Amino acid sequence: MEDRDKESILKLLSLAEELLALADRGELETEVDSRRILFTLVRDCAFKIRAEVQRELRRHRDGQPERPGREQERKE
């Protein structure tokens, strides 16, 4: 994994954690059901982002081949 890729992936992990904290705080502070639904949606997306980032980091750590990017797919 290139340093630039790793930096971006780690930034995604950080953003997912920030989204989770924001969703927790927002859900606690609001009394409006539609906003609770919005914060639940944000939390769900953050969990999905975090899980995918963790899978990618594990794949790299375990030496598994990287998935081809769109540029590679177009060339084939």
NUDREN-218521 format. One record per residue: residue number from 1; residue in one letter; x, y, z of N, C-alpha, C in turn. Coordinates in nm, 4 decimals. Example, Ala and Ser with C-alpha at 12.3 -4.5 7.8 and 13.67 -1.06 7.14 Angstrom:
<atoms>
+-----+----+----------+----------+----------+----------+----------+----------+----------+----------+----------+
|   i | aa |     n_px |     n_py |     n_pz |    ca_px |    ca_py |    ca_pz |     c_px |     c_py |     c_pz |
+-----+----+----------+----------+----------+----------+----------+----------+----------+----------+----------+
|   1 |  A |   1.3190 |  -0.5690 |   0.7800 |   1.2300 |  -0.4500 |   0.7800 |   1.3200 |  -0.3300 |   0.7800 |
|   2 |  S |   1.2850 |  -0.2250 |   0.7080 |   1.3670 |  -0.1060 |   0.7140 |   1.2900 |   0.0030 |   0.7870 |
+-----+----+----------+----------+----------+----------+----------+----------+----------+----------+----------+
</atoms>
This chain:
<atoms>
+-----+----+----------+----------+----------+----------+----------+----------+----------+----------+----------+
|   i | aa |     n_px |     n_py |     n_pz |    ca_px |    ca_py |    ca_pz |     c_px |     c_py |     c_pz |
+-----+----+----------+----------+----------+----------+----------+----------+----------+----------+----------+
|   1 |  M |   0.0862 |  -0.1172 |   0.0000 |   0.0000 |   0.0000 |   0.0000 |   0.0906 |   0.1231 |   0.0000 |
|   2 |  E |   0.0629 |   0.2126 |  -0.0899 |   0.1412 |   0.3350 |  -0.0978 |   0.1103 |   0.4244 |   0.0218 |
|   3 |  D |   0.2085 |   0.5066 |   0.0594 |   0.1903 |   0.5961 |   0.1738 |   0.0688 |   0.6861 |   0.1559 |
|   4 |  R |   0.0499 |   0.7369 |   0.0347 |  -0.0640 |   0.8261 |   0.0079 |  -0.1958 |   0.7516 |   0.0274 |
|   5 |  D |  -0.2007 |   0.6256 |  -0.0196 |  -0.3210 |   0.5444 |  -0.0007 |  -0.3470 |   0.5197 |   0.1472 |
|   6 |  K |  -0.2415 |   0.4828 |   0.2187 |  -0.2568 |   0.4524 |   0.3612 |  -0.3032 |   0.5763 |   0.4370 |
|   7 |  E |  -0.2481 |   0.6915 |   0.4026 |  -0.2880 |   0.8163 |   0.4681 |  -0.4371 |   0.8433 |   0.4455 |
|   8 |  S |  -0.4835 |   0.8232 |   0.3235 |  -0.6252 |   0.8453 |   0.2924 |  -0.7141 |   0.7462 |   0.3658 |
|   9 |  I |  -0.6701 |   0.6210 |   0.3717 |  -0.7491 |   0.5179 |   0.4394 |  -0.7584 |   0.5462 |   0.5888 |
|  10 |  L |  -0.6467 |   0.5872 |   0.6480 |  -0.6496 |   0.6203 |   0.7905 |  -0.7352 |   0.7436 |   0.8170 |
|  11 |  K |  -0.7378 |   0.8376 |   0.7236 |  -0.8245 |   0.9553 |   0.7374 |  -0.9707 |   0.9115 |   0.7338 |
|  12 |  L |  -1.0034 |   0.8150 |   0.6473 |  -1.1406 |   0.7627 |   0.6436 |  -1.1790 |   0.6999 |   0.7774 |
|  13 |  L |  -1.0856 |   0.6286 |   0.8379 |  -1.1119 |   0.5683 |   0.9679 |  -1.1394 |   0.6766 |   1.0719 |
|  14 |  S |  -1.0611 |   0.7819 |   1.0692 |  -1.0802 |   0.8934 |   1.1611 |  -1.2159 |   0.9611 |   1.1387 |
|  15 |  L |  -1.2506 |   0.9810 |   1.0123 |  -1.3804 |   1.0429 |   0.9816 |  -1.4965 |   0.9550 |   1.0280 |
|  16 |  A |  -1.4823 |   0.8239 |   1.0116 |  -1.5878 |   0.7325 |   1.0566 |  -1.6056 |   0.7439 |   1.2083 |
|  17 |  E |  -1.4952 |   0.7523 |   1.2812 |  -1.5034 |   0.7671 |   1.4267 |  -1.5690 |   0.9010 |   1.4637 |
|  18 |  E |  -1.5354 |   1.0060 |   1.3902 |  -1.5988 |   1.1364 |   1.4148 |  -1.7482 |   1.1311 |   1.3862 |
|  19 |  L |  -1.7865 |   1.0630 |   1.2796 |  -1.9290 |   1.0490 |   1.2475 |  -2.0034 |   0.9718 |   1.3561 |
|  20 |  L |  -1.9395 |   0.8672 |   1.4086 |  -2.0026 |   0.7911 |   1.5169 |  -2.0241 |   0.8786 |   1.6406 |
|  21 |  A |  -1.9240 |   0.9573 |   1.6751 |  -1.9366 |   1.0456 |   1.7917 |  -2.0445 |   1.1509 |   1.7676 |
|  22 |  L |  -2.0482 |   1.2063 |   1.6480 |  -2.1494 |   1.3062 |   1.6143 |  -2.2902 |   1.2461 |   1.6219 |
|  23 |  A |  -2.3049 |   1.1258 |   1.5693 |  -2.4358 |   1.0597 |   1.5729 |  -2.4793 |   1.0324 |   1.7160 |
|  24 |  D |  -2.3879 |   0.9857 |   1.7992 |  -2.4213 |   0.9602 |   1.9405 |  -2.4650 |   1.0888 |   2.0099 |
|  25 |  R |  -2.3858 |   1.1934 |   1.9909 |  -2.4164 |   1.3222 |   2.0551 |  -2.5491 |   1.3785 |   2.0032 |
|  26 |  G |  -2.5663 |   1.3752 |   1.8721 |  -2.6886 |   1.4293 |   1.8128 |  -2.8132 |   1.3559 |   1.8566 |
|  27 |  E |  -2.8027 |   1.2241 |   1.8629 |  -2.9192 |   1.1457 |   1.9043 |  -2.9569 |   1.1739 |   2.0494 |
|  28 |  L |  -2.8573 |   1.1943 |   2.1333 |  -2.8852 |   1.2251 |   2.2743 |  -2.9469 |   1.3638 |   2.2918 |
|  29 |  E |  -2.9059 |   1.4575 |   2.2074 |  -2.9476 |   1.5961 |   2.2256 |  -3.0815 |   1.6308 |   2.1605 |
|  30 |  T |  -3.1229 |   1.5551 |   2.0593 |  -3.2454 |   1.5914 |   1.9895 |  -3.3676 |   1.5217 |   2.0482 |
|  31 |  E |  -3.4796 |   1.5872 |   2.0333 |  -3.6071 |   1.5274 |   2.0740 |  -3.6976 |   1.5064 |   1.9532 |
|  32 |  V |  -3.6447 |   1.5325 |   1.8346 |  -3.7223 |   1.5237 |   1.7110 |  -3.6954 |   1.3877 |   1.6459 |
|  33 |  D |  -3.8029 |   1.3114 |   1.6235 |  -3.7879 |   1.1765 |   1.5690 |  -3.7180 |   1.1740 |   1.4339 |
|  34 |  S |  -3.7491 |   1.2676 |   1.3460 |  -3.6871 |   1.2663 |   1.2138 |  -3.5363 |   1.2887 |   1.2236 |
|  35 |  R |  -3.4938 |   1.3651 |   1.3218 |  -3.3496 |   1.3861 |   1.3415 |  -3.2840 |   1.2627 |   1.4017 |
|  36 |  R |  -3.3570 |   1.1926 |   1.4873 |  -3.3033 |   1.0665 |   1.5401 |  -3.2794 |   0.9675 |   1.4270 |
|  37 |  I |  -3.3729 |   0.9648 |   1.3325 |  -3.3578 |   0.8774 |   1.2156 |  -3.2341 |   0.9185 |   1.1357 |
|  38 |  L |  -3.2142 |   1.0483 |   1.1184 |  -3.0968 |   1.0976 |   1.0468 |  -2.9682 |   1.0550 |   1.1179 |
|  39 |  F |  -2.9624 |   1.0707 |   1.2493 |  -2.8427 |   1.0317 |   1.3230 |  -2.8214 |   0.8804 |   1.3191 |
|  40 |  T |  -2.9285 |   0.8041 |   1.3158 |  -2.9186 |   0.6588 |   1.3022 |  -2.8601 |   0.6232 |   1.1659 |
|  41 |  L |  -2.9024 |   0.6936 |   1.0631 |  -2.8494 |   0.6721 |   0.9285 |  -2.6999 |   0.7052 |   0.9234 |
|  42 |  V |  -2.6621 |   0.8162 |   0.9850 |  -2.5209 |   0.8553 |   0.9903 |  -2.4397 |   0.7485 |   1.0623 |
|  43 |  R |  -2.4919 |   0.6984 |   1.1732 |  -2.4215 |   0.5941 |   1.2501 |  -2.4037 |   0.4685 |   1.1656 |
|  44 |  D |  -2.5090 |   0.4284 |   1.0959 |  -2.5022 |   0.3085 |   1.0132 |  -2.3952 |   0.3233 |   0.9042 |
|  45 |  C |  -2.3934 |   0.4380 |   0.8390 |  -2.2921 |   0.4625 |   0.7359 |  -2.1513 |   0.4618 |   0.7957 |
|  46 |  A |  -2.1347 |   0.5215 |   0.9109 |  -2.0035 |   0.5254 |   0.9759 |  -1.9559 |   0.3847 |   1.0112 |
|  47 |  F |  -2.0462 |   0.3003 |   1.0601 |  -2.0082 |   0.1623 |   1.0909 |  -1.9637 |   0.0893 |   0.9635 |
|  48 |  K |  -2.0354 |   0.1123 |   0.8533 |  -1.9992 |   0.0472 |   0.7274 |  -1.8639 |   0.0962 |   0.6765 |
|  49 |  I |  -1.8407 |   0.2257 |   0.6845 |  -1.7122 |   0.2820 |   0.6422 |  -1.5996 |   0.2234 |   0.7273 |
|  50 |  R |  -1.6195 |   0.2233 |   0.8590 |  -1.5166 |   0.1722 |   0.9493 |  -1.4870 |   0.0247 |   0.9223 |
|  51 |  A |  -1.5898 |  -0.0536 |   0.9005 |  -1.5701 |  -0.1965 |   0.8745 |  -1.4925 |  -0.2183 |   0.7448 |
|  52 |  E |  -1.5239 |  -0.1436 |   0.6409 |  -1.4546 |  -0.1595 |   0.5133 |  -1.3089 |  -0.1153 |   0.5243 |
|  53 |  V |  -1.2839 |  -0.0070 |   0.5955 |  -1.1464 |   0.0387 |   0.6169 |  -1.0681 |  -0.0674 |   0.6948 |
|  54 |  Q |  -1.1280 |  -0.1229 |   0.7983 |  -1.0597 |  -0.2255 |   0.8767 |  -1.0303 |  -0.3491 |   0.7930 |
|  55 |  R |  -1.1238 |  -0.3874 |   0.7043 |  -1.0995 |  -0.5003 |   0.6136 |  -0.9809 |  -0.4708 |   0.5221 |
|  56 |  E |  -0.9772 |  -0.3501 |   0.4688 |  -0.8683 |  -0.3111 |   0.3791 |  -0.7341 |  -0.3118 |   0.4526 |
|  57 |  L |  -0.7311 |  -0.2620 |   0.5742 |  -0.6073 |  -0.2620 |   0.6522 |  -0.5627 |  -0.4048 |   0.6858 |
|  58 |  R |  -0.6578 |  -0.4923 |   0.7170 |  -0.6247 |  -0.6327 |   0.7442 |  -0.5698 |  -0.7005 |   0.6187 |
|  59 |  R |  -0.6341 |  -0.6723 |   0.5050 |  -0.5898 |  -0.7294 |   0.3782 |  -0.4446 |  -0.6896 |   0.3508 |
|  60 |  H |  -0.4145 |  -0.5648 |   0.3743 |  -0.2780 |  -0.5167 |   0.3530 |  -0.1822 |  -0.5809 |   0.4538 |
|  61 |  R |  -0.2223 |  -0.5852 |   0.5792 |  -0.1381 |  -0.6429 |   0.6845 |  -0.1091 |  -0.7902 |   0.6582 |
|  62 |  D |  -0.2100 |  -0.8627 |   0.6108 |  -0.1952 |  -1.0065 |   0.5876 |  -0.1299 |  -1.0384 |   0.4533 |
|  63 |  G |  -0.0970 |  -0.9355 |   0.3771 |  -0.0294 |  -0.9558 |   0.2500 |  -0.1181 |  -1.0083 |   0.1396 |
|  64 |  Q |  -0.2481 |  -0.9928 |   0.1548 |  -0.3399 |  -1.0365 |   0.0501 |  -0.3307 |  -0.9406 |  -0.0675 |
|  65 |  P |  -0.3532 |  -0.9915 |  -0.1870 |  -0.3462 |  -0.9026 |  -0.3030 |  -0.4520 |  -0.7939 |  -0.2946 |
|  66 |  E |  -0.4140 |  -0.6778 |  -0.3422 |  -0.5085 |  -0.5670 |  -0.3413 |  -0.6094 |  -0.5851 |  -0.4526 |
|  67 |  R |  -0.7287 |  -0.5357 |  -0.4305 |  -0.8301 |  -0.5393 |  -0.5348 |  -0.7875 |  -0.4427 |  -0.6448 |
|  68 |  P |  -0.8086 |  -0.4802 |  -0.7682 |  -0.7705 |  -0.3870 |  -0.8737 |  -0.8559 |  -0.2613 |  -0.8695 |
|  69 |  G |  -0.7925 |  -0.1494 |  -0.8966 |  -0.8655 |  -0.0234 |  -0.9025 |  -0.9355 |  -0.0097 |  -1.0354 |
|  70 |  R |  -1.0132 |   0.0914 |  -1.0486 |  -1.0863 |   0.1119 |  -1.1733 |  -0.9926 |   0.1308 |  -1.2916 |
|  71 |  E |  -0.8801 |   0.1951 |  -1.2690 |  -0.7838 |   0.2136 |  -1.3772 |  -0.7320 |   0.0778 |  -1.4262 |
|  72 |  Q |  -0.7015 |  -0.0116 |  -1.3334 |  -0.6534 |  -0.1443 |  -1.3716 |  -0.7618 |  -0.2219 |  -1.4423 |
|  73 |  E |  -0.8862 |  -0.2116 |  -1.3956 |  -0.9963 |  -0.2848 |  -1.4571 |  -1.0174 |  -0.2390 |  -1.6000 |
|  74 |  R |  -1.0029 |  -0.1111 |  -1.6272 |  -1.0227 |  -0.0578 |  -1.7624 |  -0.9146 |  -0.1074 |  -1.8579 |
|  75 |  K |  -0.7928 |  -0.1258 |  -1.8058 |  -0.6820 |  -0.1683 |  -1.8899 |  -0.6960 |  -0.3136 |  -1.9330 |
|  76 |  E |  -0.7619 |  -0.3940 |  -1.8520 |  -0.7716 |  -0.5388 |  -1.8801 |  -0.8730 |  -0.5702 |  -1.9831 |
+-----+----+----------+----------+----------+----------+----------+----------+----------+----------+----------+
</atoms>
